[in-house]
Amino acid sequence: MTTPDLQIAASCIETADGIIRGAVRHLAETSSVDADQVLAYDIAHGAAAIETARSMIDYGNKGELEGQLTCVFIADAIADLAAKVWGRESQWACAPDALDGCREFVATWRDPSLLASLAGSDGPRHLDDEFELVQDTFRRFAEEQIAPVAEHIHRENDDIPEDLIQGLAEMGVFGLSIPEEYGGFATGGESDYYGMVIATEELSRGSLGAGGSLITRPEILARALEAGGTEEQKQTWLPKLAMGEIMNAVAVTEPDFGSDVAGVKVTATKTDDGSGWLINGVKTWCTFAARADVLMTLVRTEADRSLGHRGLSILIVPKERGDGHGFTEEQEPHAGGTTGKLEARPIDTIGYRGMHSYEIAFENFFVPAENLIGLEDGQGRGFYYQMAGFENGRLQTAARAVGVMQAAYEAAKEYAENRVVFGTPIAEYQLTQAKLTRMAAIIQASRQFSYSVGTMMAKGEGKMEATLIKAYVCKAAEWVTREALQIHGGMGYAEEYPVSRYFVDARVLSIFEGADETLCLKVIARSLVNDAK
């Protein structure tokens, strides 16, 4: 068995990082992100993969298998970067032989026989006892409560059963990131992020739509309240979120404005008596809106549209619970005798079912003045409060992706061991073995990077890394679930096996919580270029 050399691995990472930084400098000096989008996009994904690889070095030092998986992942990351650069060296501002010093390392750790020899070895997570307990607790809940109903929810596009929501509430999952003083379990350290990441992965392993994603929306609203809410608002809303007494959805996207939230058109106009706001306009892709008790709604409170994102605020919009078939809510006449209406139509999707997404039309819908996050001080600052929630949401989305990948990997490994083709279990074929090893390395690297990002965010850092992990892991999940389905052959294409659900669920990960292209161009590449300047 080949012994891992992590010094060479680290050296290759630095070589790759140098190429990326050189390309960024060249882009900053000669062009722009908007003018050279293909290069900027490739740079962003290259940077995301290399930072993921860098996070594996510590893990690789913890044992022989850990080191081997680390080297496998890093070799793949270097090879992927080489494929981006090859033939385009002038655009990347690097020499044709820039990666030649890594050639032997890549050849060694991408050797098919070596990959085949590691098949089925996915490596320990190295969690301490406290977090092993967290993992065991949520894995047990996912296996006993979520997994048995996940296929039914997916195939029937059904609602998430109330007993699942209440069960998670009793376990305290909705309060993992809410401070203890407001009824949650967060103590202000990295353990808050670790707990959230681990719980999210295990619940998503049971089901993306009916498990891990239930945490996301309360997490986003809680972070927004913590960032800008008044003390009274925190005391009012955070304990209810922590206990699952209320569930929320997030209404940000509009038919003409997705990731470009600065263009939001939905308006909130103050009533003549100052008692509240009247919301008018249409939101779309509002996930979990029917079951939710409140909608965290990004609205334009300033008539001057030239203010862009500075004219946006967040309103907490109370509503009645509905079901997955859509809902309509009419208000009694309020200030000035105006009646309000909220009407939602469901948007059917190929995966991520159970949560349900909606297009919601607001017509003079009244919301009390005290429901504006931050009150007067929060008017015009909604964009920043929303981003406070979404930054954490990107890390959680990465954890959801890891859970889906883990479920797909386990399903593929089990199927390969039992499926006999040409007289031999397909788990004994080199191609299957190499796929399984690469899947295991990707999953472990994604997991370890999520732990690292959680540590950074606990210190008030890691905003860029949260974006990088979202970009890398969500795209990686498409490959892992695709190969897991492929290992199943024809049965992978049948709904009889859950791997088909993992595949269509994984596809949404690069779309929501910030579309991949927007994150890569507007956040990652632009930040790198600005730093270079």
N, C-alpha and C positions, 0 to 999 in steps of 0.2 A: 504494500500500500504506500502511495506517495505521501511523504511528510510535508505538511503545509509550511511554507516560508512566508510569514506575515510581514517580514521586512521588505521582501520583494513586492508583496501585494500592496503595501503602503506606498512604496516607491512608484508603482504603476498608477495608483490613485493620484499621486502628486503630478505625474506626467500628464495624465488625462486632464486634471484640473488646470494645469498650465495651458493646455491647448484651448480649453474653454475660455479661460480668462484672456488669452491672446485674441480669440475670435470676438469676444465682447469688446475689447479695446479697439479692434479694427472696425467693428460695427459702429462704435461711438464716434470714431474719428472720420469715417468715410460715408456713413449712411445713417439710417434710423430704424427703429423697430417697425414702424408703420410702412416704411419704404421697402424693407427687406424681411418680410414676415416669415418666409420659409426658413431662412437662416436663423432668425430670432427664435422661432418655434423649436427648431432642432437644438439650438444652444440651450434653451430652457429645459428640454427633456434630457439632454446630456448632463446638465448640471444636477437635475433631480436624481438621476441614476447614480452619478458619482458621489453625491452627498449620502445617498442611501448606502452605497458601498463603504464610504468612510465610517459610517456608524457601525459597520460589522466588525471592524478591527478589534475592538474591545471584546466582543463576543467570541471572535476567533481565538483569542488568547486563553479561553476557559477550558479548552480540551482539544483532543485530536480531531474528533468528529466536527466540533464547532469550527476548528481551523479549516478543515476540508470544505465544509459548506461555504465558509467565508471566501475561500479562494475560488470556488466554483462560481459564486455570485460575481465577484470582482472581475474574473476573467470574462464572463458574459457581458458585464457592463462596459469593459474596455473594447470588446469586439463590436458591440452595438455602436459605440462612439466611432470606432474605426470605419464602420459602414457608412456613417453619416459624413465623415470627412473625405473618404476615398473619392478621388476624382474632382473634389471641390476644395482642394487645399488652398487655392488663392482666395476663396471666400472666407475660409477659416483662418487665413493668414498664418499657415503653418507649413513646414517642410514636408515633402512626401514621406520622409523617413521618421517623422516626429514620434511615432508609436513603435518604432522598431525595437526599442529597448524592452518593450513589453511582450514581444512576439513569443519568446520561449515560454514565459509564464502563461500566456493565453493558450498556447498549444498544449501545454501540460494539463491545465485544468479544464480544457474543453475536449480532451481526448475521450472518445466514446467509451472505451473500455473502462476508464476511470469513473466516468459518470455512471456507467452500468453497475459498477462495483458498489456504489453508494446508494443504490435504489432502496427505498423503504426506510432510510435513515434521515429523519427530519430534525433531530437535535433537540436537547432540552431547552426550556425557556429561561432557566436560571432566575426564577422568582423567589423571593424570600417567603417564609411561612405565612405571613399575613396575606400576601397576594396569591399564594397557592390556594388559600382558603377562599378568597374572592373568586378565583377561577373555578374551583370545584363547585362552589355554591351556584354560580350562574350557569355553569355547564350542566349541572344536574337539572336546574329549572328548564333550560332550553331543551334538554333531551326528554324530560318527563312531561312538560306542559306545552312547549311550542312545537317541537318537531312532529308530534302526532296529528296536529291540526294544520300544519303548514301547507301540505299539498292540497287539502280541501279549500283553504283560503285562496290559494293560487289558482286552482282550476275553476272554482266557482266565482272568483273575484268577490269573495265574501268579506264581511266586516271582521275585524279582529275581535274575538270574544272578550266580553267584559271581565271574565275571570282571569284572563291573562293580564289585562291592565291592572286589575286590583291586586293580583299576585305580585306583580312587579312593584306596585306602590307599597305593599306591605314589606317588601324586601328593602325598600329605601332607595331604589335605583334612580328615582326622579330627583332625589336630593343629594346625589353624589357630588355635585359641583356647587351646591348652595351652602353658604356658611352656616355653622352650627347656631349662631345667634338668630338666624331666620328659619330655624326648623330643619336645616339640612344636615349633612354629615361632613362638609368640607372644613378642613382645619387650616388651609392656607399653604400647604406644602405640596411637594411633588406627589405625595400619596394620593391627593385628590385626582390628579391626572392619571396616574397609574390605575386607580380603581375604575375610573370612567373608561379608559382604553380597554382594560381587561374585560369588564362587564360587557362593553359594546361588542367586542370580538366574539365572546361566547354566545351572546344572544343572537348575533348575526349568523353565527354558525348554525343555529336552529332555523332562522329565517330572517332574511333582510327586511322584508316588509312587515312581518308580524312580530319581530323581535328587536334587533338592534336599533332600528330607526325610531322606535318609540321614545328613546331617550333624547333624540336630537332636538326636537322642537322645544321642549321645556328647557333644555340646555341653552338654546339661542336666546329665548326670552329672559331667562335668569341672568345671563351675562349682560344683556342690554340694560336690564334694571340695575344691576350692580354698577354698570358704567355710568348711568345717567339718572337713575330714579331718585326721587326724594326719599327721605327716611320713612315717611308715611307710606309711600308706594311700596317700598321694600317690605315693610311690616305687613302690608295688605296682601301682596301677591306672592312673595317668595315662599312663605309657609304653605300656602295652598298648592303651589307648584311642587314643592318638596314632598308633600304627602299624597300627591296624585288626586287631590280634591278637585282641582281643575286641570284640564289638558288643553294645550294650545296648538294652533297652527300658525304658520308664518305666511303672510300675504305681502309679497314684495314684487314678484314678476308681473309684468303686464303684457298684453298681446303684442305691443310694439317695442317693449323694453324688457330684456332679460337680464343679462349680466351688466348691461349699461343702465344701472339704476339711477344715474343722475338725470335721466330723461323722464322719470316717473311723471305720469299725467293725473292719476287719481287725486282728487282735491279734497281737502277738509276745510270748510268755511265756518268761522265762528258764528254762533247764533247771535241774534240781536241782543238778547239779554245776557250773553256771556256765560250761559250755563253749560254750554257744550259745543260740539262740532257736528256739522252735517257732511257726511262722506258721499261723494259721487264719483263714479267711474267703474272700471272693470279691472280686476286682477285675474291672473291665470296661474296655472300650475301651483295652486294652493293645496298642498298635500295634508291630508288628515283633517280637512276643514269641517267635514260633517260631524265627526265625533267630538271635535274640539269644543270647549266651552268658551274660549276667547280666541280672537285672531290678533296676532301681532302684525299690525298693518302700517306699512310705510306710505305716507301721504304727503302731498304738497300743501303746506300750510301758508306759503308765501305766494302771492299772485304774480310776482315778478319772476318769470321763468328763466331769466338770464342768470339768476342766482345758482342754477344747477342744483348740485347736491346740498348746497347751503340753505335751500328752501324747503328741505324735507324734515318731517318729524315722524315720531312713532306714536300711534294710538293703540291702546289695548281695547279691542272691540268685543264686548260680551255678546254671546249668541246662544240660542238653544241648540241642544244636541240633535243631530239628524242621523241618517243612515247613508250607506254608500250609493244610493240611487239618486242623490241630489236632494236639495232642500230649498224651501222658501220660508222666509220669516218676515212678517209685517208688523210694524210698530204702531202703537196707538199715536194719535196726534200729540206732538210735543211742542216745544217753544215756537210760537207763531202759528200754531195750528197745522203744521206740516206733518204728513204721515211719512214714515220711512219704510224702506223695503230692502231686503237682502235676498238675492236669488242665485242659486248655484247649480250648474250642470256638471255632471261627472265627465272626466276625460278618460276613456278606456285606454289602457296601456298593455304592452306585451309582457311586462314583468312588474316587479315591485308592487304586487297587488296586496290588498289588505289595508294599506294606508289610504288609497284612493286620492286622486288629484281632481281639482275642480277649477272651473272658470266661474268667478264670482262677480256679480253685478251689484254695486251699491247705488241706491237711489234715495238721496236725502236721509241716509241712515244716521241716526242720532247716537252720539257717544258723549258721556259726561266729561266735562272739562278736566276733572281730576284724573282721567285716564290717559292724558298726554304725558308720556314719560319725561320727567324733569320739569313738568309744568312750564311756566314762562321761560325758565332757563334752558329747557330742553327744546323749545321751539326753534327749528332750523338746524338741530343737531342730530336728527334721526339717523342720518347716514352713518355717523360715527358710532352711534350706539348699536346700530345694526352690524357694523363691521366688527365690533367687540364680540358679538355673538358668533358671527360667521368665521372668525379666525379660529376659535375653538372648535367650531363645527367642522372645519377642514381636517383637523386631527381626528375627530370622531369619525368622519367619513372614511379616513384611511383605516381606522380600526374596523369599521363595518366591512371594508373591502377585504381585510385580512380574514375576518370570520367567514365570508363567502368563499374565499380561496381555500381555507382550511377544510371546509365542508366538501368542496369539490375534489380536493386532493385525497381526502380520506375515502370518498366514494370511488374515485378512480383506482386507488390502490386495492381496495377490496374487490372491485369488479375484475381487475386484472388478475388477481390471484385465483379467481373462480372460473373465469372464462377461458375455455380451451379452444384453440384454433390450430388446425393442422396437427392435432395430437399433443399440443403443448400449451400450458397456461400462458396467456399473453404477458403475464408478469415476468416470464423467463426470456422474453425477446429483448434484445439489446435496445431497440428503439424505444420500447415502452419504459425500460429501466432508465434510460437517459432522460426521457421526459419527466419521469417521477422525481429524479434527482434535481433537475432544474426547477421544477415546481416547488420542491421542498426548500431549496436555497432562496428562491424569490420570496416565499412566505416568511421564512425566518428573518430575512433581511428587512422585509417590510415591517415585521413585528418589532424587531430590535430598534429600527429607526423611529417607530411610533413611541417606544419607551424613551428614547433620547429626546425627541421633540417635547414630550410631556415634561421631562426634567427641565428643559429650557423654558417652557412656558410658565412653569411654576416660579421661575425667577424673573418673570416679566419679559422674557426674551423669546426667540424662536418664531416670530411672526413669519419670516421668510421661509424658515424650515417647515412650518405648518403648510405653507403653500407648495413647497417642493414635494413633501410626502404625499399630499393629495394628488399632485400631478403624476408622480411615479406610480404609486400603488394602485390607483384606480384604473390606469391603463394596463398595468401588469395583470390585474384581475381578469381582464378580458382574455389574455393569452392563457392563463392558468385554467380558467373555466372552459375555454374552448378546447384545450388539450384533454381536460378531464372528460368532456363530452365525446371527443374523438376516440378516446380509449374505450368508451362504451360502445363504439360502432353504431349500428342502426338503433340499438336500444337507447342510445344517448339522445336520439332525436324524438324519442317517444316520451310522452308525459308520464309513462309508467315508472320512470326512474327520476328521482329528484334532481339529477345533474342537469337536466334540461332547464329546470327552474333556476339553478345557480347561474347558468349561462345567460339567460335573459335578464336576470336581476343584476348581474355584474355590468351589463351594458349601460345601465343608467348612471353608474358611479362617476363616469367622466363627463356627465352632462349636468347633474344637479350640484348644488353647493358651489357653484362657479364652474362654468363650462371650461373644458380643458384648454381650448384655444384662447379664451379670455385670460385664464390664469397664466398661461405660458407667455402670452404677448404683453398683456397690460400690467401684470404683476411681476412675474419672474424676470423676463427679458428686460422690461423697462427698468426695474430696480437695479439689475446688473449693469446696464448701460449708464444709468445715472451715477452709480457708484464709481464706474470707470472714469466718468467725466470729472 
